[in-house]
Amino acid sequence: MTTTIDKTILISGASSGIGEATVRELAASGARLFIGARRSDRLEALAAELGATVAWQKLDVTSAENFAAFAEAAEARFGRVDVLINNAGVMPLSPLAALKQDEWTRMIDVNIRGVLNGIAAVLPRFVAQRSGHVVNVASIAAHLVLPSAAVYCATKYAVWAISEGLRQEHDEIRSTVISPGVVATELGNDITDPAIASALQDWRQKSLTPDAIARAIRYALEQPEGVDINEVIVRPTAANM
């Protein structure tokens, strides 16, 4: 039996990969979606394809002001906001000794500050209406550390910690972490170290497709009020980490 999700949902990083798959999955559920990313051409095409229940606005998650305006626009379009899916993320892996400090900063800005900016944009609304759901897409990297991934893993552990803090502070707000294993997406296409880029392609020989993560998100959203799925870890069956 398919459950209808009668909610207004904000999704960041919606132009490709897990974000796009989640837009498609939730649009099929009947949800009203307000989708954001940097690549507005992709957002526009996706919204046009899926119809009037999907609206879009260009979004820079690293800007608190931009995220606040995004939430305001969603509320103006659909009347309220029920769910935030913080999905935007970057993964330019490199050894610490490479000292790619600009890439470290970018991961911190997108993966951590972006999540906090999203929460700040919706939390006053959720508190006022005494309901809401924040879904943060972390990673299996929130639970392990690998060479070349120290900073990335740190950012994803931070996402887990922020989500747990939100859960403990607000009884009326649901908090879910989705932690994917290796997924075939564009994540990591910005890796500048050739050896690590090659290794990522090897890891992706055993990978999930983005729709697997979209279904996990939908599962968390479909639960009745009073049921909070705190974390879902989704790995390829053949994965060894």
Summary of the structure (lengths in Angstrom):
residues: 241
radius of gyration: 17.0
end to end distance: 33.1
largest distance: 52.3
contacts: 821
relative contact order: 0.16
helix: 48%
strand: 15%
